[in-house]
Amino acid sequence: MRLVSSVLLATMLYGCDTQDAIDAETDAPLVESAQPLIEPEQPLVDSFTMRNPEIREDILNQLNLQGVEHWENDDGSIGFNVVDTKQVDQIANEAIGVYISLQ
């Protein structure tokens, strides 16, 4: 019986999310979000580090050829917009695969 009670209590506690609670009469959120909103003109960015110079050069060449916006960060990592993640992943995987096949 204790196990059932514990599971029920845990389900109730984790299932209740006040972030999404809305007042039924006014359709206004009951809890104001503390997280800042991301402005559309501020694209989300990501980066990765490639220490192998041959693979890095191949990735940079392919990013240029395919017109993917990218840049080099102060720490040497390659930065890119999150919307291009799928294309960057594909380019990096192909470059790594070619490098491995030539070894």
Residue pairs with C-beta under 8 A, 6 or more apart in sequence:
18 30
18 31
19 31
19 33
20 29
21 29
21 30
21 31
22 28
22 29
22 30
23 29
23 30
38 44
43 81
43 82
43 83
44 81
44 82
44 83
45 79
45 80
45 81
45 82
46 79
46 80
46 81
46 82
46 85
47 73
47 77
47 78
47 79
47 80
48 77
48 78
48 88
48 92
49 75
49 76
49 77
49 78
50 56
50 59
50 78
50 92
52 99
54 99
55 92
55 95
55 96
55 99
56 78
58 95
58 98
58 99
59 78
59 91
59 92
59 95
60 70
60 78
62 91
62 94
62 95
63 70
63 78
63 80
63 88
63 91
66 87
66 91
68 80
68 84
68 87
68 88
68 91
69 80
69 81
69 84
70 78
70 79
70 80
70 88
71 78
71 79
71 80
72 78
72 79
73 79
80 88
